[in-house]
Amino acid sequence: MSNEWQDALVTGQKVQVTIWDAEDDSIEYTFSSQIDQMGKTMLSLAAPSSGVASIYPLLQPGVVVGVMLEINPTPCIFYPVIASKPTAEGGIFWLKIPENPQIEFVQRRKHVRIPMVIPFVLEYMQADKPISMSARTDDLSGGGMRFTGMRLFPPAQQLRIKLPLAGGPQVLQLKARVVYSVQNSRKKHPEDLYIVACQFQDLEDAQEMALVRECFRHELKLKEQ
């Protein structure tokens, strides 16, 4: 581990934790926590105070979790293994850091657009009335995306996007601002008339982590092909 990475592993450091359902890894839960105690290869985190019924049964020894550290200016995600389940509701649980941990730097990946197609629904205002429209992503990053659809949007148009992740139940509710839109010269479907680039706005840490995780999953699939 780099010195920067080690320096961030201190008592009181705030983190975002993601855990996946062992029976269906498209189902994931993210919660905020902080480091309670720190050792050479072990650390303990505060257990979640909400979503207890869904999350606590998943916090079992041997399960891998994703932990995002807020290291400025490059937050990173690493993947320790649960060593012990929470001592009690609202207690702590222990994680073991692998000898050669996999580390993903969020900022480096944040604006790397990964090609992927995800059907989603967006909403925009027209004459003070909300209009819904179906669309498809063309690519996605932790900071924005391009999508195809049947409407040309002006720059700075505000959008609300409902983006499902990995075919699971999680749907991100995102705010976005149109950067540009142009006629789509390489459309694969009749409804893909235009291609629109937009930038996400007011992202929460958990939303950004979920987007980065989605990009990471798709990038791995592309490398496996």
N, C-alpha and C positions, 0 to 999 in steps of 0.2 A: 504494500500500500504506500502511496506517496505521502510525504509529510503533510501536505495540505489536507489529504483525506483523513489521516490519523488525527490531525489537530482539531478536526470538526467533531470527533467522537469524544465528547465531554458531557459530564452530567448537566442536565438542563437543556441540552441541545434539542430543538424542536424538529420533528420529522413527520413525514407522511408515510403510512404503511399500507401496502396493498397485499391482500391475501386472496387466493383462488380456491374455488370449490374443487375438491379432489375428484369428484365424479363428473364435473363439467367445467373445464378450465376457462370457458368463455364467461363464466359467472365469477365476478370479482367484487371485492368490497375494499373500500379505502377509508382509513380513519386517521385523524391527527393524534400524535403522541409526543413523548419526549423521553430522552435517555435518563433513566433513574440511577443506574450504576454502570461502571465501565471497567473492564479488565483487559488483559492482553488480547484474548481471542473471544471474549464473551461480553455481552452487554445486556442489560435488562431495560425493558420499555414499560411505560404505563399502559395498562390494558384499556380498551375503548370504554367510554362511558355511555355511548349510544349504539344502537344496532346490536345490542348484546345477544339477542336470541339468534341472529343470523351468523354473527362473527365468532362468538365464543366456541361453538362446537368445532370450528375449523382450526382453532389455535392448538394444534396437537404436536407433540414431539416428532421431529423428522420432516415437518412441512416447511417448504421454502416460501419465504415472503419477500416482497420488494420493499426496500426502505429508501426514501428520497431524503437526502441531506441538503440543507440550504447552505451551500458553500458559495460565497460571492467571489467572482462573478459567474462561477460555473457550478450550479447545483448538480448533484450526481445521484444515481440510483445504484444500490448494491443489493445482493441477494443472500442474506444469511439464512440459517436453518433454525427453526424453533427447537430449543433444548428442553424447555419445560413449559407446561401450560400455565395460565394465570393462577395465582394462589387463591384468589377470590375475585368476585365481581368488583371492578375498579382497582384491582391489585396490580401486580407486575408479572411479566413473563420474560424468560431468558432466551437469548438468541446466540448461536455460535457462528462466528465469522469463518468462512472457508479459508484454507491456507492460501489459495490463489483466487481471491474473489473476483467475480465478473462485475465490472464497473461501467456504467453508461453515463456519460456527461450530458446533462439535459440541454445546456445552452448550445453545445456543439451540434446536437441533433435537432434543436428546436426549429430551425428553418430549413432543414433538409427535407425536401418534399419526396414522399414515397408514393409511387403509383399504386392506386387501389380504387376499386369500385364499390361504393357503399350506397345503396338507395336510402334517401332520407327525405324529410319534409322541412320546408322552410316557410317562414311567414314574413310578409312585408306590408307596409302601409300604402294604400292608394286611395286618394281622396278621403283621408281620415278613416278609412275602413281597412281592417286586417284581411289580407288575402293569403291563402295557403297554396303551396305549389310543391309538387313532387320533383325531385332532382336526383342526380347521382354524382358522387365524388369522382374526380379525375385523378387527383392526388391529395395528399394530406401531410401536414406537419404539425408541430406543437404550437405554431403561431398563426396558421391560416390554412387555406386549402383552395383548390380550384374545383369547380363543379360544372356539370353540363345540365342544361334545361331549356325550356321553351320561351324564356323571356330575356330581353336585353335590359340590364340594369344600369342606371347612371352611376358615375363615380360618387362615393360617399353615401350611397343608399344604405340604410340600416336594415339588417336582417336578423331574424331570430331563427336559429337552426336546431332541429331535434335530430341528433346524430346517434344512431345505434352502434354499439361496439361489438365486434367479434361475434355477431350473430346471437348474443346473449341478451338478457333482460335489461342491461344497463343502457340508458339513453341519456346522452349529454345534452343539456339545454344551454346553447351557446349564443352569445351576441357576436355579430360580425359586421364589418364595414366593407362595402364593395370597393376594390381598388380599380378594376377595369372589367369590361365585358366586351367580347368580340364575337363575330360570326364563327361558328365551328366548321372548319374546312375538312375535318377528319371524323365527322360524326358516324357512329356505328349504329345508332338507332334514330328513327324519324323524329323523336322528341328532343334529341340532343342538338337543337338548333344553334345554341350559343354556349360559349365557354366563359365562365365568370371566375375571377380571382377575388378572394376576400381575405381580410385580416381579422382574427378573433380579437375581441375587446373585453376588458374587465375579467380576464380569466382567473379563476380561483386556483390555488395550488393543486388541489385534488383533480380539477379538470385538466390542467396542464399535464399532470402525471399520467392521467388516463390516456390523453392524446399521444404522449410520447411512448407509452406502453403499446398502444395500437400500432404506431409506426414501427416500433421495434419488432412486433409480431409479424407484420407484413414483410418487413425487410428480411427476416429469417426465412420466411416462406419463399421469397424471391431467390435467395441464395441456395435454397435446397432444390430448386427447379433445374 
